[in-house]
């Protein structure tokens, strides 16, 4: 069984909540769920699967706590690790919806990691997002808008977790 570590950055608690819900559905112990604000990037070393979560802030940036953590993560060789991304955003920010997820993806593309957990955006209406590559059918990870689509959050988490389970077994 693959060892899963969940790493998140959360300002208002929403991404922390989503990380906890994902952990529960995957059977990940709370000791393997980390707030990047108080975690060294080297903590990823003991995990086979890294699930990374961020919200999107300002003009489409990653959550603040990710800046230092990501700088450390970018210098690590993540070869052999599987990385799944999830993030929170507000589709009314139509030109930057869940950009944080796309920024994590872009910054880790050269890390040697294998990305897993691409997921559809059906039900969301937005103009563009760094989390959805041009001409792609799905986002590079799970996108959550709990503000405008709170009724679909559980269903989206369940669907994404099912995909993650398939890709790590």
ROSE-4610 file (N, C-alpha, C; in Angstrom, 1 decimal, always signed):
// ROSE-4610
residu = [X/X/X/X/X/X/X/X/X/X/X/X/X/X/X/X/X/X/X/X/X/X/X/X/X/X/X/X/X/X/X/X/X/X/X/X/X/X/X/X/X/X/X/X/X/X/X/X/X/X/X/X/X/X/X/X/X/X/X/X/X/X/X/X/X/X/X/X/X/X/X/X/X/X/X/X/X/X/X/X/X/X/X/X/X/X/X/X/X/X/X/X/X/X/X/X/X/X/X/X/X/X/X/X/X/X/X/X/X/X/X/X/X/X/X/X/X/X/X/X/X/X/X/X/X/X/X/X/X/X/X/X/X/X/X/X/X/X/X/X/X/X/X/X/X/X/X/X/X/X/X/X/X/X/X/X/X/X/X/X/X/X/X/X/X/X/X/X/X/X/X/X/X/X/X/X/X/X/X/X/X/X/X/X/X/X/X/X/X/X/X/X/X/X/X/X/X/X/X/X/X/X/X/X/X/X/X/X/X/X/X/X/X/X/X/X/X/X/X/X/X/X/X/X/X/X/X/X/X/X/X/X/X/X/X/X/X/X/X/X/X/X/X/X/X/X/X/X/X/X/X/X/X/X/X/X/X/X/X/X/X/X/X/X/X/X/X/X/X/X/X/X/X/X/X/X/X/X/X/X/X/X/X/X/X/X/X/X/X/X/X/X/X/X/X/X/X/X/X/X/X/X/X/X/X/X/X/X/X/X/X/X/X/X/X/X/X/X/X/X/X/X/X/X/X/X/X/X/X/X/X/X/X/X/X/X/X/X/X/X/X/X/X/X/X/X/X/X/X/X/X/X/X/X/X/X/X/X/X/X/X/X/X/X/X/X/X/X/X/X/X/X/X/X/X/X/X/X/X/X/X/X/X/X/X/X/X/X/X/X/X/X/X/X/X/X/X/X/X/X/X/X/X/X/X/X/X/X/X/X/X/X/X/X/X/X/X/X/X/X/X/X/X/X/X/X/X/X/X/X/X/X/X/X/X/X/X/X/X/X/X/X/X/X/X/X/X/X/X/X/X/X/X/X/X/X/X/X/X/X/X/X/X/X/X/X/X/X/X/X/X/X/X/X/X/X/X/X/X/X/X/X/X/X/X/X/X/X/X/X/X/X/X/X/X/X/X/X/X/X/X/X/X/X/X/X/X]
num = [1/1/1/2/2/2/3/3/3/4/4/4/5/5/5/6/6/6/7/7/7/8/8/8/9/9/9/10/10/10/11/11/11/12/12/12/13/13/13/14/14/14/15/15/15/16/16/16/17/17/17/18/18/18/19/19/19/20/20/20/21/21/21/22/22/22/23/23/23/24/24/24/25/25/25/26/26/26/27/27/27/28/28/28/29/29/29/30/30/30/31/31/31/32/32/32/33/33/33/34/34/34/35/35/35/36/36/36/37/37/37/38/38/38/39/39/39/40/40/40/41/41/41/42/42/42/43/43/43/44/44/44/45/45/45/46/46/46/47/47/47/48/48/48/49/49/49/50/50/50/51/51/51/52/52/52/53/53/53/54/54/54/55/55/55/56/56/56/57/57/57/58/58/58/59/59/59/60/60/60/61/61/61/62/62/62/63/63/63/64/64/64/65/65/65/66/66/66/67/67/67/68/68/68/69/69/69/70/70/70/71/71/71/72/72/72/73/73/73/74/74/74/75/75/75/76/76/76/77/77/77/78/78/78/79/79/79/80/80/80/81/81/81/82/82/82/83/83/83/84/84/84/85/85/85/86/86/86/87/87/87/88/88/88/89/89/89/90/90/90/91/91/91/92/92/92/93/93/93/94/94/94/95/95/95/96/96/96/97/97/97/98/98/98/99/99/99/100/100/100/101/101/101/102/102/102/103/103/103/104/104/104/105/105/105/106/106/106/107/107/107/108/108/108/109/109/109/110/110/110/111/111/111/112/112/112/113/113/113/114/114/114/115/115/115/116/116/116/117/117/117/118/118/118/119/119/119/120/120/120/121/121/121/122/122/122/123/123/123/124/124/124/125/125/125/126/126/126/127/127/127/128/128/128/129/129/129/130/130/130/131/131/131/132/132/132/133/133/133/134/134/134/135/135/135/136/136/136/137/137/137/138/138/138/139/139/139/140/140/140/141/141/141/142/142/142/143/143/143/144/144/144/145/145/145/146/146/146/147/147/147/148/148/148/149/149/149/150/150/150/151/151/151/152/152/152/153/153/153/154/154/154/155/155/155/156/156/156/157/157/157/158/158/158/159/159/159/160/160/160/161/161/161/162/162/162/163/163/163/164/164/164/165/165/165/166/166/166/167/167/167/168/168/168/169/169/169]
x = [+0.8/+0.0/+0.9/+0.6/+1.4/+1.1/+2.2/+2.1/+1.8/+0.7/+0.2/+0.4/+1.0/+1.1/+0.3/-0.4/-1.3/-0.7/-0.4/+0.2/-0.6/-1.0/-1.9/-1.5/-1.9/-1.8/-3.2/-3.5/-4.9/-4.9/-5.5/-5.6/-6.9/-8.0/-9.3/-9.8/-9.1/-9.5/-10.2/-10.6/-11.3/-10.4/-9.2/-8.4/-8.0/-7.8/-7.5/-8.7/-9.9/-11.1/-11.1/-10.9/-10.9/-9.8/-8.6/-7.5/-7.9/-8.6/-9.0/-10.1/-11.0/-12.0/-11.4/-10.4/-9.7/-9.0/-8.3/-7.6/-8.5/-9.7/-10.7/-11.1/-11.4/-11.9/-10.8/-9.5/-8.4/-7.9/-8.4/-7.8/-6.4/-6.1/-4.8/-4.9/-3.9/-3.9/-3.6/-4.1/-3.9/-2.5/-1.6/-0.2/+0.5/-0.2/+0.3/-0.4/-1.0/-1.7/-0.9/-0.3/+0.6/+0.1/+0.2/+0.1/+1.5/+1.6/+2.9/+3.5/+2.7/+3.2/+4.2/+4.0/+4.9/+5.5/+5.8/+6.4/+7.6/+8.6/+9.8/+9.5/+10.0/+9.7/+10.3/+11.3/+11.9/+10.9/+9.8/+8.8/+8.2/+8.3/+7.7/+8.5/+9.7/+10.6/+10.1/+9.3/+8.8/+7.5/+7.1/+5.8/+6.0/+5.1/+5.1/+4.2/+3.1/+2.1/+2.0/+2.1/+1.9/+0.7/-0.3/-1.4/-1.3/-1.2/-0.9/-2.1/-2.5/-3.6/-3.3/-3.9/-3.8/-5.0/-5.2/-6.3/-5.6/-6.5/-6.0/-6.3/-5.4/-5.5/-5.1/-5.5/-5.1/-5.4/-4.4/-4.6/-4.2/-4.6/-4.4/-3.2/-2.7/-1.5/-1.8/-0.8/-0.9/-1.0/-1.6/-1.7/-0.3/-0.2/+1.1/+2.1/+1.6/+2.4/+3.1/+2.6/+3.2/+4.5/+4.7/+5.9/+7.2/+7.4/+8.7/+8.7/+7.6/+7.5/+7.9/+7.3/+7.5/+8.9/+9.6/+11.0/+11.8/+11.5/+12.3/+11.9/+10.7/+10.2/+10.8/+10.9/+11.5/+12.9/+13.7/+15.1/+15.2/+14.1/+14.1/+13.9/+14.5/+14.2/+13.0/+11.9/+10.6/+10.4/+11.5/+11.3/+10.8/+9.9/+9.3/+8.1/+7.8/+6.7/+5.5/+4.3/+3.1/+2.5/+2.1/+1.6/+0.3/-0.7/-2.0/-2.3/-3.0/-3.2/-4.7/-4.9/-6.3/-6.3/-7.4/-7.4/-8.7/-8.8/-10.1/-10.0/-11.1/-11.2/-12.6/-12.8/-14.2/-14.3/-15.3/-15.4/-15.8/-16.3/-16.6/-15.3/-14.1/-12.8/-12.5/-13.3/-13.4/-12.1/-11.2/-9.9/-8.8/-9.0/-7.9/-8.4/-9.6/-10.2/-9.2/-9.0/-8.1/-6.7/-6.2/-4.9/-3.8/-4.0/-3.0/-2.7/-3.7/-3.4/-2.5/-2.8/-1.9/-0.5/-0.4/+1.0/+1.8/+1.1/+1.8/+2.3/+1.4/+1.7/+2.9/+2.8/+3.9/+5.3/+5.2/+6.5/+7.1/+6.3/+6.8/+6.9/+6.6/+6.7/+8.1/+9.2/+10.5/+11.1/+10.2/+10.7/+10.9/+10.5/+10.6/+9.3/+8.4/+7.2/+6.2/+5.4/+4.4/+3.1/+2.4/+1.2/+0.0/-0.9/-2.1/-3.3/-4.4/-5.6/-6.1/-5.9/-6.5/-8.0/-8.8/-10.2/-11.0/-12.2/-13.0/-13.5/-14.0/-14.5/-16.0/-16.7/-18.1/-18.9/-19.7/-20.5/-19.9/-18.7/-18.1/-18.1/-18.2/-18.2/-17.1/-16.1/-15.0/-14.3/-13.6/-13.0/-11.7/-10.8/-9.5/-9.0/-8.0/-7.4/-6.1/-5.0/-3.7/-3.8/-4.9/-5.1/-5.6/-6.0/-6.6/-5.7/-4.8/-3.9/-4.8/-4.2/-4.9/-5.2/-6.4/-6.8/-7.0/-6.9/-7.1/-8.6/-8.9/-10.3/-10.6/-9.5/-9.7/-8.6/-8.9/-7.9/-6.8/-5.6/-4.5/-4.8/-5.9/-6.2/-7.7/-8.0/-9.4/-9.5/-10.5/-10.9/-12.2/-12.2/-13.3/-13.7/-15.0/-15.6/-16.7/-16.4/-17.4/-18.3/-17.9/-18.7/-19.9/-19.7/-20.8/-21.4/-20.7/-21.1/-21.0/-21.4/-21.2/-22.0/-23.0/-23.8/-23.0/-21.9/-21.2/-19.8/-19.5/-18.1/-17.9/-18.9/-18.7/-18.6/-19.5/-19.5/-18.1/-17.6/-16.3/-15.2/-15.2/-14.1/-14.2/-15.4/-15.6/-15.1/-15.4/-15.0/-13.5/-12.9/-11.4/-10.7/-11.2/-10.6/-10.7/-11.7/-11.9/-10.8/-10.5/-9.5/-8.1/-7.9/-6.6/-6.3/-7.4/-7.2/-6.9/-7.5/-7.2/-5.7/-5.2/-3.9/-2.8/-3.1/-2.0/-2.1/-3.1/-3.1/-2.3]
y = [-1.2/+0.0/+1.2/+2.2/+3.4/+4.3/+4.9/+5.8/+7.2/+7.8/+9.0/+10.1/+11.3/+12.5/+13.6/+14.3/+15.4/+16.7/+17.6/+18.9/+20.0/+21.0/+22.0/+23.4/+24.4/+25.8/+26.4/+27.0/+27.5/+28.8/+29.8/+31.0/+31.1/+30.7/+30.9/+29.5/+28.5/+27.2/+26.3/+26.8/+26.0/+24.9/+25.2/+24.2/+23.2/+23.6/+22.7/+21.7/+22.2/+21.4/+20.3/+20.8/+19.9/+18.8/+19.2/+18.3/+17.2/+17.6/+16.7/+15.7/+16.2/+15.4/+14.4/+14.8/+13.9/+12.8/+13.2/+12.3/+11.2/+11.6/+10.7/+9.7/+10.2/+9.3/+8.3/+8.7/+7.8/+7.0/+7.2/+6.5/+7.0/+8.3/+8.8/+9.4/+8.9/+9.4/+10.9/+11.5/+13.0/+13.3/+12.4/+12.7/+12.8/+12.4/+12.5/+13.6/+14.5/+15.7/+16.9/+17.7/+18.8/+20.2/+21.1/+22.5/+23.0/+23.4/+23.8/+25.0/+25.8/+26.9/+26.5/+25.3/+24.8/+23.4/+23.2/+21.9/+22.2/+21.4/+21.5/+20.7/+21.2/+20.4/+19.0/+18.8/+17.4/+16.4/+16.9/+15.9/+15.1/+15.5/+14.7/+13.4/+13.4/+12.2/+10.9/+10.8/+9.5/+9.0/+9.7/+9.4/+9.0/+8.0/+7.6/+8.5/+9.0/+9.8/+11.1/+12.2/+13.5/+14.2/+14.5/+15.3/+16.7/+17.6/+19.0/+19.9/+20.7/+21.5/+23.0/+23.9/+25.3/+26.0/+27.2/+28.0/+29.0/+29.8/+30.8/+32.2/+33.1/+34.4/+35.5/+36.7/+37.9/+37.9/+38.1/+38.1/+36.7/+35.7/+34.3/+33.6/+34.0/+33.4/+32.2/+31.4/+30.4/+31.0/+30.2/+30.7/+31.0/+32.0/+32.6/+31.6/+30.7/+29.7/+28.8/+28.6/+27.8/+28.3/+29.6/+30.2/+29.6/+29.6/+29.1/+27.5/+26.9/+25.4/+25.0/+25.7/+25.4/+25.6/+26.6/+26.9/+25.7/+25.2/+24.0/+22.7/+22.6/+21.4/+21.4/+22.5/+22.6/+22.1/+22.1/+21.6/+20.1/+19.5/+18.1/+17.2/+16.1/+15.1/+14.3/+14.5/+13.8/+12.5/+12.1/+10.9/+9.7/+9.0/+7.9/+8.2/+9.5/+9.9/+10.2/+9.9/+10.4/+11.6/+12.6/+13.8/+14.1/+14.3/+14.8/+16.1/+17.0/+18.4/+18.6/+19.5/+19.9/+21.4/+22.1/+23.5/+24.1/+25.2/+25.9/+27.2/+27.6/+28.9/+29.4/+30.5/+31.1/+31.3/+30.6/+30.7/+32.1/+33.0/+34.3/+35.1/+34.6/+35.1/+34.3/+34.7/+33.9/+33.7/+34.7/+34.6/+34.0/+33.7/+33.1/+31.9/+31.3/+30.3/+29.1/+28.9/+27.9/+27.9/+29.1/+29.2/+28.6/+28.6/+28.1/+26.6/+25.8/+24.4/+24.4/+25.2/+25.3/+25.7/+26.6/+27.1/+26.0/+25.2/+24.1/+23.1/+22.8/+21.9/+22.5/+23.7/+24.3/+24.3/+24.6/+24.7/+23.3/+22.2/+20.9/+20.0/+20.5/+19.7/+19.1/+19.8/+19.3/+18.5/+18.1/+17.5/+16.0/+15.4/+14.0/+13.2/+13.9/+13.3/+12.9/+11.9/+11.5/+12.1/+12.9/+13.6/+12.6/+12.6/+11.8/+12.7/+12.1/+12.8/+14.0/+14.0/+15.0/+14.8/+15.9/+15.8/+16.9/+16.5/+17.4/+18.6/+19.5/+20.8/+21.0/+20.0/+20.1/+20.7/+21.7/+22.4/+23.7/+23.9/+25.2/+26.1/+27.4/+28.3/+29.3/+29.3/+30.3/+30.5/+31.6/+31.9/+31.1/+31.2/+30.5/+30.2/+29.2/+28.8/+28.2/+28.5/+27.9/+26.4/+26.0/+24.6/+23.7/+24.4/+23.7/+24.0/+23.1/+23.4/+23.7/+24.5/+24.8/+23.5/+23.4/+22.2/+20.9/+21.1/+19.9/+19.6/+18.4/+18.0/+18.2/+18.1/+18.2/+19.0/+19.4/+20.1/+19.2/+19.8/+19.0/+18.4/+18.7/+18.2/+18.5/+18.4/+18.6/+20.1/+20.7/+22.1/+22.2/+23.0/+23.1/+24.5/+24.8/+26.1/+25.9/+26.0/+25.8/+27.0/+28.1/+29.3/+29.3/+29.0/+29.0/+27.7/+26.6/+25.3/+24.3/+24.8/+24.0/+22.7/+22.6/+21.3/+20.3/+20.6/+19.6/+19.2/+19.8/+19.6/+18.1/+17.5/+16.1/+15.2/+15.4/+14.6/+14.7/+15.9/+16.1/+15.5/+15.6/+15.0/+13.4/+12.9/+11.4/+11.0/+11.7/+11.3/+11.4/+12.4/+12.6/+11.5/+11.2/+10.2/+8.9/+8.6/+7.3/+7.2/+8.3/+8.4/+8.2/+8.8/+8.7/+7.2/+6.6/+5.2/+4.3/+4.6/+3.7/+3.9/+5.2/+5.5/+5.1/+4.8/+4.4/+2.9/+2.2/+0.8/+0.0]
z = [+0.0/+0.0/+0.0/-0.9/-1.0/+0.2/+0.7/+1.9/+1.3/+1.8/+1.3/+2.4/+1.9/+2.7/+2.0/+2.8/+2.3/+2.9/+2.0/+2.3/+1.8/+2.6/+2.2/+2.8/+2.1/+2.6/+2.7/+3.8/+4.0/+4.8/+4.3/+5.0/+5.8/+5.2/+5.9/+6.5/+6.2/+6.8/+5.8/+4.6/+3.6/+3.0/+2.6/+2.1/+3.1/+4.4/+5.5/+5.6/+5.6/+5.7/+4.5/+3.3/+2.2/+2.3/+2.8/+3.0/+4.0/+5.1/+6.1/+5.6/+4.8/+4.2/+3.2/+2.5/+1.6/+2.4/+3.4/+4.3/+4.9/+5.3/+5.9/+4.9/+3.7/+2.6/+2.1/+2.3/+1.8/+3.0/+4.2/+5.4/+5.8/+5.5/+5.9/+7.3/+8.1/+9.5/+9.6/+10.6/+10.8/+10.9/+11.4/+11.5/+10.1/+9.0/+7.7/+6.9/+7.6/+7.0/+7.5/+6.6/+7.0/+6.5/+7.4/+7.0/+6.6/+5.3/+4.8/+5.6/+6.3/+7.1/+8.2/+8.7/+9.8/+9.4/+8.2/+7.7/+6.9/+7.1/+6.2/+4.9/+3.8/+2.5/+2.6/+3.4/+3.5/+4.0/+4.6/+5.1/+4.1/+2.8/+1.7/+1.4/+1.9/+1.6/+2.0/+3.1/+3.5/+2.9/+1.9/+1.3/-0.2/-0.6/-2.1/-2.9/-2.2/-2.9/-2.1/-2.8/-2.2/-2.8/-1.9/-2.3/-1.8/-2.8/-2.5/-2.7/-1.7/-1.8/-1.5/-2.4/-2.2/-2.6/-2.0/-2.5/-3.5/-4.1/-5.1/-4.5/-4.5/-3.8/-4.8/-4.4/-5.2/-6.6/-7.4/-8.9/-9.4/-8.7/-9.2/-8.6/-7.4/-6.9/-5.9/-5.6/-4.7/-3.3/-2.4/-1.0/-0.4/+0.4/+0.8/+1.4/+2.2/+2.9/+2.0/+0.8/-0.2/-0.8/-0.7/-1.4/-0.8/+0.5/+1.0/+0.9/+1.1/+1.0/-0.4/-1.4/-2.8/-3.2/-2.7/-3.0/-2.6/-1.4/-0.9/-1.7/-2.0/-2.8/-4.2/-4.8/-6.2/-6.3/-5.2/-5.3/-5.0/-4.6/-4.3/-5.5/-5.6/-6.7/-6.2/-6.9/-6.6/-7.5/-8.1/-9.0/-8.2/-8.8/-8.2/-7.3/-7.1/-6.3/-7.2/-6.7/-7.5/-6.8/-7.6/-7.0/-7.5/-6.6/-7.0/-6.4/-7.2/-6.8/-6.5/-5.6/-5.3/-4.9/-5.1/-4.7/-4.7/-4.0/-3.8/-4.5/-5.1/-5.7/-5.9/-6.5/-6.7/-8.2/-8.8/-10.3/-10.7/-9.8/-10.2/-10.5/-10.1/-10.5/-11.8/-12.8/-14.0/-14.8/-14.7/-15.5/-14.6/-13.4/-12.5/-11.7/-12.1/-11.3/-10.9/-9.7/-9.1/-9.8/-10.1/-10.7/-9.8/-8.5/-7.6/-7.9/-8.3/-8.6/-9.9/-10.8/-12.0/-11.7/-10.8/-10.4/-9.7/-8.8/-8.2/-9.3/-10.3/-11.4/-12.2/-12.6/-13.4/-12.7/-11.4/-10.7/-10.4/-10.4/-10.1/-11.4/-12.5/-13.8/-13.9/-13.6/-13.7/-12.6/-11.6/-10.4/-10.5/-11.6/-11.7/-11.2/-10.6/-10.1/-11.2/-11.0/-11.9/-11.4/-12.2/-11.8/-12.0/-10.9/-11.0/-10.6/-10.8/-10.3/-11.1/-12.5/-13.3/-13.2/-13.2/-12.9/-13.7/-14.1/-15.0/-14.2/-15.0/-14.5/-14.8/-15.2/-15.5/-14.4/-14.7/-13.7/-13.3/-13.7/-13.4/-14.7/-14.5/-15.7/-15.4/-16.2/-16.0/-17.4/-17.5/-18.8/-19.0/-17.9/-18.0/-16.6/-16.6/-15.4/-15.7/-15.0/-15.2/-14.8/-14.1/-13.8/-14.9/-16.0/-17.1/-18.3/-18.7/-19.9/-21.1/-22.0/-23.3/-24.0/-24.5/-25.3/-24.4/-23.1/-22.2/-22.0/-21.7/-21.4/-19.9/-19.1/-17.7/-17.0/-15.8/-15.0/-14.5/-14.1/-13.7/-12.3/-11.6/-10.3/-10.0/-8.7/-8.3/-8.0/-8.6/-8.4/-7.6/-6.5/-5.6/-5.5/-5.7/-5.4/-4.4/-3.2/-2.1/-1.9/-2.5/-2.3/-3.2/-4.5/-5.4/-5.7/-5.3/-5.6/-4.4/-3.3/-2.0/-2.1/-3.0/-3.1/-3.9/-4.5/-5.3/-4.7/-3.6/-3.0/-2.7/-1.9/-1.5/-2.7/-3.7/-4.9/-5.7/-5.8/-6.4/-5.7/-4.3/-3.5/-3.7/-3.6/-3.8/-5.1/-6.2/-7.5/-7.7/-7.1/-7.2/-6.4/-5.2/-4.4/-5.1/-5.7/-6.5/-7.6/-8.2/-9.3/-8.7/-7.5/-6.9/-6.5/-5.9/-5.5/-6.7/-7.8/-9.0/-9.4/-9.3/-9.8/-8.9/-7.6/-6.7/-6.3/-6.7/-6.4/-7.4]
